[in-house]
């Protein structure tokens, strides 16, 4: 059994929306109270209260009705979140990670988690527990829960960019296969994560998979350009540091958060699609082990603001997490290895060559040529934990399957054209979709073509 989480939106009325946000604000008040209490104890030389049991005793001493409609179950979920974060940070610092910081930042809205037995799901209706004496809070889901109600273990009320969602966590059984179709742990495939290709897989029997992420990259580039245009348009109306913003400025900030949330949801959905395509491909070929290159060791290196922005928009942590969750449910083992030097090592002669700048890899010693990302995947398949070279004899893929991720993104349909992009170069009189007439051919006898004078292309930046 594995735990899977699906995010479901809420369709609420004005009153329900006000009550849901009131619960999230009350949860933020509980979090702030814990931070203030431990800061007060730290200033007086007393040990901090961090265990879940001790925090629950402090909550009971506060008395009933302290945090509005928030009941004890919701308040204890905040205390559990604080305790888990504190002990996780303590473990990281004990392991030598000095940059780890304890939770000391206040939040206005805090997610609320309700465990099995405290909530009710009936078709597309969800009842959230509230304090004693308050009216029952029923909310409507915008789609059916993708898991059977008996398998749901918890629901988490969250707010993102002004919208309300519920994260439904369920216990899902691991997939079962017939005896002759189950994944074989001896069949290993190497996965090279990237930006242009989120996953490049080199599998056994000379087969490979390339998942194109150009639609995701185009969405990121266009979103960045739109964000810059919005900041430039409202730069004059922006309040000074320490100055209270106007109503127009608050509306602009709300719109900005809404667009940012929509962009994050689009990218997350596209990465889930890419991971699902890899797992489907692996299950069809009975691949039982996925060796994935982990590039997160080089993310902290400074490489200029442009490259740093590119790496941040990559969201490699979420990409690997999606692949790991789906592989676990499919019964496939996933192993992370160091990918340093895999894209610049020849899979035929195993010698280092200058890393190519484009997607074509060519060895200057043995003459091998192939796709650079698949070269990285083939080298990753030969690596074990700690960077050791295994006896895996995966050859370079000869049969390559191409797939695209992010078909739901704007412009990723059959036309592959985003409406936010500028018209094609060479449009007539600023009208998109009308190409410039072809210039007359030399020696043409057509009187109609001879009378057409070649128009002057419009200057860039002018309409």
C-alpha positions in Angstrom: 0.0 0.0 0.0 1.2 3.5 -0.9 -0.2 6.9 0.0 -1.3 9.1 -2.8 -2.6 12.7 -2.7 -5.0 14.4 -5.2 -5.9 18.1 -5.1 -9.6 18.9 -5.6 -11.0 22.4 -5.9 -14.0 23.7 -3.9 -17.1 25.4 -5.1 -18.3 27.5 -2.2 -20.7 30.4 -1.6 -19.6 33.7 -0.1 -20.6 32.6 3.4 -18.8 29.2 3.0 -15.7 31.0 1.6 -15.7 33.3 4.6 -15.9 30.5 7.0 -13.2 28.4 5.3 -10.8 31.3 5.3 -11.7 32.0 8.9 -10.5 28.4 9.7 -7.2 29.0 7.9 -6.7 32.3 9.7 -7.4 30.6 13.1 -4.9 27.9 12.2 -2.4 30.7 11.5 -3.1 32.1 14.9 -2.4 28.8 16.6 0.9 28.7 14.7 1.8 32.2 15.8 0.9 31.4 19.4 3.3 28.5 19.4 6.1 30.6 18.0 5.5 33.4 20.5 5.4 31.0 23.4 8.7 29.3 22.5 10.3 32.7 21.8 9.2 33.9 25.3 10.7 30.7 26.9 13.9 31.1 24.9 14.4 34.6 26.1 14.1 33.4 29.7 16.4 30.5 29.3 13.7 27.8 29.4 13.5 24.8 27.1 11.2 25.1 24.1 8.0 23.0 24.1 8.2 21.0 20.8 6.8 17.6 21.5 3.3 16.9 20.2 2.0 15.7 23.5 3.3 18.8 25.4 1.8 21.1 22.8 -1.6 19.4 23.1 -1.5 19.9 26.9 -0.8 23.6 26.4 -3.7 23.8 24.0 -6.0 22.2 26.5 -5.0 24.7 29.1 -6.1 27.5 26.8 -9.7 26.6 27.2 -12.6 26.1 24.6 -13.5 28.6 22.0 -10.1 30.4 21.9 -9.7 30.3 18.1 -13.2 30.9 16.7 -14.8 28.1 14.7 -11.5 26.0 14.8 -12.1 22.8 16.7 -9.5 20.8 18.6 -8.9 18.4 15.7 -7.8 21.2 13.4 -5.7 22.9 16.1 -3.9 19.7 16.9 -3.0 19.2 13.2 -1.2 22.6 13.3 0.6 21.5 16.5 1.6 18.2 14.8 2.9 20.1 11.8 5.1 22.3 14.0 6.4 19.4 16.0 7.3 17.5 12.8 9.0 20.5 11.3 11.1 21.1 14.5 12.3 17.6 14.8 13.1 17.3 11.1 15.2 20.5 11.4 17.0 19.1 14.5 17.8 15.9 12.5 19.2 17.9 9.6 21.4 20.0 11.9 22.6 16.9 13.7 23.6 15.4 10.3 25.8 18.5 9.7 23.5 20.8 7.7 24.1 24.1 9.4 21.8 26.0 7.0 18.7 24.3 8.4 16.5 26.7 10.4 13.8 26.0 13.0 10.3 27.1 12.3 10.1 30.7 13.5 8.2 32.5 10.7 4.5 33.4 11.2 1.9 32.8 8.5 -1.5 34.4 8.1 -3.0 31.2 6.5 -2.1 27.7 7.7 -3.3 24.5 6.1 -5.6 22.3 8.2 -5.5 18.6 8.1 -8.4 16.4 9.2 -7.8 12.7 9.7 -10.0 9.7 9.0 -13.2 9.7 11.1 -13.4 13.5 11.6 -14.8 14.4 8.2 -17.5 13.0 5.9 -17.4 12.6 2.1 -20.7 12.0 0.3 -20.4 11.9 -3.5 -19.2 15.5 -4.2 -20.0 16.9 -0.8 -17.5 17.3 2.0 -18.3 18.1 5.7 -15.4 19.8 7.6 -15.4 19.6 11.4 -15.9 22.9 13.2 -16.1 24.0 16.9 -18.9 23.0 19.2 -22.0 25.1 18.8 -21.2 26.2 15.2 -23.3 25.3 12.2 -22.1 22.3 10.2 -19.8 23.3 7.3 -20.6 21.4 4.1 -18.7 22.4 0.9 -19.0 21.2 -2.6 -16.1 19.6 -4.6 -15.6 20.7 -8.2 -15.0 17.0 -9.2 -15.4 13.6 -7.7 -12.7 12.3 -5.4 -10.5 9.9 -7.6 -10.2 7.4 -4.7 -12.9 5.2 -3.1 -14.2 6.8 0.1 -13.0 3.8 2.2 -9.4 4.4 1.2 -9.3 8.1 2.1 -7.2 8.7 5.2 -7.1 12.5 5.5 -8.1 15.8 3.8 -6.2 19.0 4.0 -7.8 22.4 3.5 -5.4 24.8 1.7 -5.6 28.1 0.0 -3.5 29.0 -3.0 -3.6 32.4 -4.8 -7.0 33.2 -3.3 -8.6 29.8 -4.2 -9.6 27.0 -1.9 -8.6 23.4 -2.4 -8.7 20.2 -0.6 -5.8 17.7 -0.7 -7.3 14.2 -0.4 -4.8 11.6 0.8 -5.7 7.9 0.2 -4.1 4.6 0.8 -3.8 3.0 -2.7 -2.7 -0.6 -3.2 0.4 -1.4 -5.4 -0.5 -2.5 -8.9 -0.6 -6.2 -9.5 0.4 -7.9 -12.8 0.1 -11.4 -14.3 3.2 -13.6 -13.6 4.6 -13.1 -17.1 4.0 -9.3 -17.2 5.3 -8.1 -13.8 8.3 -5.7 -13.7 11.7 -7.5 -13.6 14.2 -5.9 -11.2 17.0 -7.1 -13.5 15.7 -4.9 -16.3 17.2 -1.5 -15.7 16.5 1.8 -17.4 18.5 5.0 -17.0 16.6 8.3 -16.7 18.3 11.7 -17.5 16.1 14.6 -16.3 16.4 17.9 -18.2 14.7 21.1 -19.2 14.0 20.6 -22.9 13.4 16.9 -22.3 12.0 16.4 -18.7 12.9 12.7 -19.0 15.2 10.9 -21.5 15.0 7.2 -20.8 17.5 4.6 -22.1 16.0 1.2 -21.5 17.0 -2.4 -22.3 16.7 -4.1 -25.6 17.9 -1.0 -27.4 14.7 1.0 -26.7 14.5 4.6 -25.5 12.0 7.3 -24.7 12.2 11.1 -25.1 9.5 13.2 -23.4 9.6 16.7 -24.9 9.0 19.6 -22.5 9.2 22.5 -24.9 5.6 23.4 -24.2 6.5 23.7 -20.5 9.5 25.9 -21.3 7.4 28.1 -23.6 4.8 28.5 -20.8 7.6 29.5 -18.4 9.1 32.0 -20.8 5.7 33.6 -21.7 4.7 33.8 -18.1 8.0 35.5 -17.2 7.5 38.0 -20.1 3.9 38.7 -19.0 5.0 39.2 -15.4 7.6 41.7 -16.5 5.1 43.6 -18.6 2.7 43.8 -15.6 5.4 45.1 -13.2 6.4 47.7 -15.8 2.9 48.8 -16.3 2.2 49.4 -12.5 5.6 50.6 -11.5 4.3 54.2 -11.1 1.4 53.1 -8.9 3.5 50.9 -6.6 3.5 52.2 -3.0 6.8 53.2 -1.4 8.4 51.0 1.2 6.4 51.3 4.4 3.5 53.0 2.6 0.0 51.4 2.7 -1.2 50.3 -0.7 -4.3 51.6 -2.3 -7.4 49.5 -3.3 -6.2 49.4 -6.9 -2.8 48.1 -5.8 -4.4 45.4 -3.7 -6.5 44.3 -6.7 -3.3 44.2 -8.8 -1.6 42.0 -6.2 -4.6 39.7 -6.0 -4.6 39.4 -9.8 -0.8 38.7 -9.7 -1.2 36.0 -7.2 -4.0 34.4 -9.2 -1.9 34.3 -12.4 1.1 32.9 -10.5 -1.0 30.1 -9.0 -2.5 29.3 -12.4 1.0 29.0 -13.9 2.2 26.7 -11.1 -0.8 24.4 -11.5 -0.1 24.2 -15.3 3.5 23.3 -14.8 2.8 20.8 -12.1 0.1 19.1 -14.2 2.5 18.9 -17.2 5.2 17.3 -15.0 2.8 14.7 -13.8 1.9 13.9 -17.4 5.6 13.5 -18.2 6.1 11.1 -15.3 3.1 9.1 -16.2 4.4 8.6 -19.7 7.7 7.3 -18.4 6.0 4.8 -16.0 3.6 3.6 -18.7 6.5 3.0 -21.0 8.5 1.2 -18.3 5.6 -1.1 -17.4 5.0 -2.0 -21.0 8.6 -3.2 -21.2 8.8 -4.9 -17.8 11.4 -2.5 -16.5 11.7 -3.1 -12.7 14.4 -0.6 -11.8 14.7 3.1 -12.8 18.1 4.7 -12.2 17.5 8.4 -12.2 20.3 11.0 -12.3 20.1 13.5 -9.5 21.3 17.0 -10.6 20.4 18.8 -7.4 24.0 18.8 -6.3 24.9 21.6 -8.8 21.8 23.8 -8.2 23.6 25.9 -5.6 26.3 26.9 -8.0 26.1 30.5 -9.2 26.0 30.6 -13.0 24.5 34.0 -13.7 21.0 35.4 -13.2 19.6 34.0 -16.4 20.8 30.4 -15.8 19.8 30.7 -12.1 16.3 31.7 -13.2 16.2 28.8 -15.7 17.2 26.3 -13.0 14.7 27.6 -10.5 11.8 27.4 -13.1 12.9 23.8 -13.8 11.3 22.5 -10.5 13.5 19.4 -10.5 12.5 18.4 -7.0 8.8 18.2 -7.9 9.7 16.4 -11.2 11.6 13.7 -9.4 9.0 13.4 -6.7 6.2 12.8 -9.3 8.3 10.1 -10.9 9.0 8.4 -7.6 5.4 8.4 -6.5 4.2 6.9 -9.7 7.0 4.3 -9.8 6.2 3.2 -6.2 2.6 2.7 -7.1 3.5 0.7 -10.2 5.9 -1.6 -8.2 9.1 -0.2 -9.8 12.2 0.6 -7.8 13.6 4.0 -8.2 17.3 4.8 -7.4 18.9 8.2 -7.4 22.6 8.4 -8.5 25.0 11.3 -9.3 24.7 12.3 -12.9 28.0 14.3 -13.1 29.7 13.7 -16.4 27.1 11.4 -17.9 26.2 13.7 -20.8 29.9 14.1 -21.8 31.0 10.5 -21.6 30.8 8.3 -24.7 28.7 5.2 -24.0 30.8 3.2 -26.6 34.4 3.8 -25.5 33.6 5.3 -22.1 35.9 8.3 -22.6 35.2 11.9 -21.7 34.7 14.3 -24.6 33.8 18.0 -24.7 30.2 18.4 -23.8 28.2 19.4 -27.0 26.3 22.6 -27.0 23.4 21.2 -29.0 21.4 17.9 -28.7 23.8 15.8 -30.9 26.6 14.0 -29.2 29.6 13.0 -31.3 32.7 11.2 -29.9 35.9 12.5 -31.5 37.8 9.3 -30.6 35.5 6.4 -31.7 33.1 8.3 -34.0 30.0 7.4 -32.0 27.0 9.7 -32.6 23.6 10.0 -30.9 21.2 12.1 -28.9 22.9 13.8 -26.0 20.1 13.2 -23.5 19.9 9.5 -24.4 23.7 9.3 -24.0 23.2 10.6 -20.4 20.5 8.1 -19.8 22.6 5.2 -21.1 25.5 6.2 -18.8 23.2 6.7 -15.8 21.8 3.2 -16.3 25.3 1.8 -15.7 25.8 3.7 -12.4 24.9 2.4 -9.0 24.6 4.2 -5.6 27.8 6.1 -4.7 28.8 6.5 -8.4 30.0 2.9 -8.8 29.8 1.4 -12.3 27.6 -1.7 -12.5 27.7 -4.6 -14.9 24.6 -3.3 -16.7 25.1 -3.8 -20.4 22.3 -1.5 -21.7 23.3 -0.5 -25.2 22.5 2.9 -26.7 18.8 3.1 -27.8 18.1 2.3 -31.5 14.3 2.4 -31.3 13.3 5.8 -29.9 9.8 6.8 -28.9 8.9 10.5 -28.8 6.2 11.9 -26.5 5.1 15.4 -25.6 4.1 16.7 -22.1 1.8 19.6 -21.4 -0.9 19.2 -24.1 -3.2 21.2 -21.8 -1.0 24.3 -22.0 -2.0 27.3 -24.2 -0.8 26.8 -27.8 0.1 23.1 -27.3 -2.7 21.9 -29.5 -2.6 20.9 -33.2 -1.6 24.5 -34.2 1.0 24.7 -31.4 0.4 28.4 -31.3 0.1 30.4 -28.1 -2.3 33.4 -28.4 0.0 35.5 -26.2 2.8 35.3 -28.7 3.3 38.0 -31.3 2.2 37.3 -34.8 4.4 35.6 -37.3 7.2 37.7 -38.8 6.1 39.2 -42.1 2.4 39.9 -41.5 0.8 42.6 -43.7 -0.3 45.9 -42.0 -0.2 44.4 -38.5 -3.0 41.9 -39.3 -2.1 38.5 -37.8 -2.5 35.5 -40.0 -2.1 37.4 -43.4 1.3 36.6 -44.9 3.1 39.1 -47.1 2.6 38.6 -50.8 5.5 36.8 -52.5 7.8 39.1 -54.4 7.5 39.0 -58.2 9.8 36.6 -59.9 12.4 37.9 -62.2 11.2 37.6 -65.8 7.6 37.1 -65.0 5.1 38.1 -67.7 2.1 38.2 -65.5 0.8 41.9 -65.6 -0.9 41.4 -62.2 2.3 40.4 -60.5 4.3 43.1 -62.2 2.0 45.8 -60.9 2.3 44.6 -57.3 4.9 46.7 -55.5 6.7 45.0 -52.6 5.4 46.5 -49.4 7.7 47.9 -46.8 7.8 45.7 -43.7 6.6 47.4 -40.5 9.3 48.7 -38.1 9.7 46.7 -34.9 7.9 48.2 -32.0 5.5 50.3 -34.2 2.0 49.4 -35.3 
